[in-house]
Amino acid sequence: MRLVFVVLLVTACLDQAAPTTTAQSSAPSAPQKSDETTGEIRGTAFDAAGNPIVGARVAANALETMTDDHGLYLLEVPPGTYDVVFEAPGLAPIHRSVEVKGGMVYIQRFDQQP
């Protein structure tokens, strides 16, 4: 099995704090940030059948989180360059370098391919 990694850069322009999860959608919610002292790395993980990958580890340097019941994850980070690692049982880890700027949201989706 192969895992495809997609990175989208979205400019955050709304004046509200971003929610930590979105239970109604399998896609990340619209980006929202209130300041430029932090950025976000968020996204989703799905298997080849389109089911969310639950409990996968997503880490950016020393910060980490797990995907929730909907395959969603969120890491709020200070600006900088991060080695983002996605790890799930039975799948090879994926490493990607991401440069986070303040007030920006980086959406990374992990899709398992047959």
C-alpha positions in Angstrom: 0.0 0.0 0.0 1.1 3.5 -0.7 0.3 6.7 1.2 0.0 10.0 -0.8 1.0 13.2 0.9 -0.5 16.6 -0.2 0.5 20.0 1.2 -1.7 23.1 0.6 -0.8 26.5 1.8 -3.7 28.7 2.9 -3.5 32.3 3.9 -5.2 32.8 7.2 -7.2 36.0 7.1 -10.1 35.8 9.5 -10.0 37.4 13.0 -11.1 34.4 15.1 -9.3 31.5 16.7 -9.4 28.3 14.8 -11.3 25.3 16.1 -9.3 22.3 17.2 -11.5 19.8 15.4 -14.3 19.7 12.9 -16.7 16.8 13.6 -19.1 17.5 10.7 -16.6 17.3 7.8 -13.8 15.0 6.8 -11.9 18.0 5.3 -10.2 20.6 7.4 -12.2 23.7 8.3 -11.6 27.1 6.9 -8.4 28.7 8.2 -8.8 31.2 11.0 -6.1 33.0 13.0 -6.1 36.0 15.3 -2.4 36.8 15.3 0.9 36.2 13.5 2.8 34.7 16.4 1.7 31.2 15.6 0.8 29.1 12.6 -1.1 25.8 12.2 -0.3 22.5 10.6 -3.6 20.7 10.2 -5.2 18.1 8.0 -6.8 14.7 7.5 -5.8 11.0 7.1 -7.9 8.5 5.1 -7.4 4.9 4.1 -7.9 3.6 0.5 -11.6 3.0 1.2 -12.1 6.6 2.3 -12.4 5.8 6.0 -10.6 8.1 8.5 -7.3 6.8 9.9 -7.9 7.1 13.7 -5.1 7.4 16.2 -2.3 8.0 13.7 0.6 10.0 15.2 1.4 13.4 13.5 4.5 15.1 14.8 6.3 18.4 14.0 9.7 18.4 15.6 9.0 18.0 19.4 5.2 18.7 19.1 2.8 15.9 18.3 -0.8 15.0 18.2 -3.0 12.1 17.1 -5.7 11.9 14.5 -9.2 11.9 16.0 -12.3 9.8 15.1 -12.7 11.7 11.9 -9.0 11.4 10.8 -8.4 15.1 11.7 -5.4 16.6 13.4 -4.1 20.0 14.4 -0.8 21.3 15.6 -0.5 25.0 16.6 3.2 25.9 16.2 5.4 29.0 16.4 6.9 30.1 13.0 9.8 28.0 11.8 10.7 24.9 9.8 9.3 21.6 10.8 9.9 18.0 10.0 6.3 16.7 9.9 6.0 13.0 10.4 2.9 10.9 9.9 2.9 7.4 11.5 0.1 4.8 11.5 0.2 1.1 12.3 1.0 -1.0 9.2 2.2 2.0 7.2 5.7 3.4 6.6 6.3 6.8 8.2 6.2 9.8 5.9 8.4 12.8 6.6 7.9 16.2 5.0 9.6 19.6 5.7 7.2 22.5 6.1 8.1 26.1 6.7 5.4 27.7 8.9 4.9 31.5 9.0 2.9 33.3 11.6 -0.8 33.7 10.8 -0.6 30.8 8.2 -2.4 27.5 8.1 -0.7 24.5 6.4 -3.1 21.8 5.4 -1.6 18.3 5.0 -3.8 15.4 3.9 -2.6 11.8 4.0 -4.5 9.5 1.7 -3.6 5.8 1.6 -3.7 4.4 -2.0 -4.3 0.7 -2.9 
